[in-house]
Amino acid sequence: MFNALNRFISRLDGEPAPAARENHGAFGFQVLRNTNPQLAIEPWFDFVVGINGRMIDDSDPRLFAQEVRNCAGSSVMLGLWSAKGQRTRALHIPVPADTASLGLTLQWTPLAVVSNIWHVLDVPPNSPADVAGLLPYSDYILGTPEGVLHGEGGLSELVEDHIGRPLRLYVYNNEYNVTREVTIQPSRDWGGEGALGCVLGYGALHRLPAPLSEPVHAPGETMFDGDLAAAAAGQAGFMPAAGGVVPPVAATPPPPSSSADFLVPAQMVDAQTAPVSAPPRSKKKERPHHGAPNLMDDYFKEQEKKSRELDNAPSRTNSPLPPPPKGGPPRGGPPRTASVPPKEEGGE
């Protein structure tokens, strides 16, 4: 079932929608070589998709080189898309005035090329994958120097051509964040299933994750930094309840952000302009909010209504009359009939 789901998702990935094509153009300059060790740019994993705040939609390398030369003596901002976690970041790079070169070797490549990745899920003992040193659940097969792999069946076709012969593979490990070359010899006589002897995953569920050293994004992201909060509390200090007037603390505005991120967070309200106390509420009935409906509340109300209908539970509006009190007839017993005393006959 999961293999069929992966194949279906891979077909969707192979035919990107127009909206997805507009997101980073679905193309970019893939970094093939980085000769500047001071640049935090990884070959093969990083794609240059923007420059100086504009997305790159033209494959002409001369336009890109001219934009870099225009920033000679200052810095250029590159928008980088990483295959690790499929994230975008901005990087400011100083451009030398004499050479006007970044030391990068780039190639115009579709971003979908990094989807041809095979995730090593299970490695049985004494299998060719185990002998080669593949690690389960943390290794990803990126490619091979023997040729280019296209599609889900590209690796299996290459393995069939190397039965009984050594095959070199480029393998990335997520736990150690390193890429190494592994030599494996496919065989069908090792005593198990498959020529490689390992279970592989392919498709959208097996993309390259972000390195473990990077901060975790939502859900579970860090909402507040404890160190900054502790430092702010230490600067303000604790003032005694009884004493003089507490001097106001001058609020320094936050420094301007140096990174030109593609997502700009909402601005926080300044402490000096924020109201000290909320205005008193009027005695009139508050108007209902016109914001987004609470879907969870509506869902619970709907389920409660269905449950009451199934249980034939009486509602509050149309409740029947209460049953008569228990305990039999009244304490005085049944009503007695009034007896008329007989008339006395008078004698003479």
Summary of the structure (lengths in Angstrom):
residues: 348
radius of gyration: 37.4
end to end distance: 120.4
largest distance: 159.8
contacts: 700
relative contact order: 0.10
helix: 23%
strand: 20%
